[in-house]
Amino acid sequence: MATELEGSRVGAESVYRAGFPTLGAPTGHGGAFLSDVGWVAYRSLRKLSRNPFLLFFSLMMPVIWLGMFSQTFGTLFARGATAPGTAPLPYAYIAVLLPGIAIMTAIQSASQSGFAMVSDIESGFMDKFFVAPIRRSAVLVGKILADGARMAAQAGIVLVIAYAFSIAFGWKIPFATGVPGALLIVLLAALFGIAFSGLSNSVALFTKNTESTMMVSFTLTFPLLFLSTAMVPLSLLPGWVQTFSKVNPVSYVATASRALIVSGYNWGEIGQAFAAIVIVGILLNGLAVLAFRAQGR
């Protein structure tokens, strides 16, 4: 038994050394916590880069959504937002939808986080994490940071392509706060995705099953999106949806992000968005921490 345990330690450490030679071997001591997190984050990102098919569609799917939803709902939005006899809006529906697509992408990526967790469990790599000389908290934090980097890249790609299309095709997207506002949208989307990833990670750790993780994640994702202000402003939603959206954290992030595109900085809404992210993050990632600790017992 001792031989097997030692072999697992060596195997896990050798994986880290081969994958990230610029850092010292993880030691599990307090001073090496950031190094441990770096090992895990690098390994997660490198694993994604080795699957070009998944990487391409992971980054390009938001662009497909952007074109699809903007064309499908753009005319309906224009009719509903403009009363008879009033001037047309100074921006197109794409400006309203853009932050919602960034958030939708983050939520979808948060679901993929759980799938990766199940993959590590099924392959036996998670067992190596538990016996390796590395802090267990660094494993979860490293995976979350890698997910956050992917979500930020996806949100950034959406904004850059939307800006390019606004120049090339005349899309009416004000980008009222410029580059700083766009970076803030990327930050909000990535942080919300990190917070929401606690759900899929928790289900993955408790069930160790990809189908269960997918079912729970997708079942909750679409109601949260479509019963929020991610697709349209609050004033255009039905009454009962407006009531639900007021307690839906997606609405706070979407509303704050939309203001950065169409009007300017609204620090009250931005503060509420960060508060919603913190609450969701504490609840869902706290549950993920408990599930992760239970795995190593």
KAJOGI-V923501 format. One record per helix or strand of 2 or more residues. SS is the DSSP state (~ for helix, > for strand). FROM is the first residue (numbers start at 1). TO is the last residue. If there is no record, write none. Layout:
BEGIN
ss & from & to
SS & FROM & TO
SS & FROM & TO
END
This chain:
BEGIN
ss & from & to
~ & 2 & 19
~ & 30 & 49
~ & 52 & 81
~ & 93 & 123
~ & 125 & 131
~ & 136 & 168
~ & 178 & 207
~ & 210 & 226
~ & 234 & 236
~ & 239 & 245
~ & 249 & 262
~ & 267 & 295
END
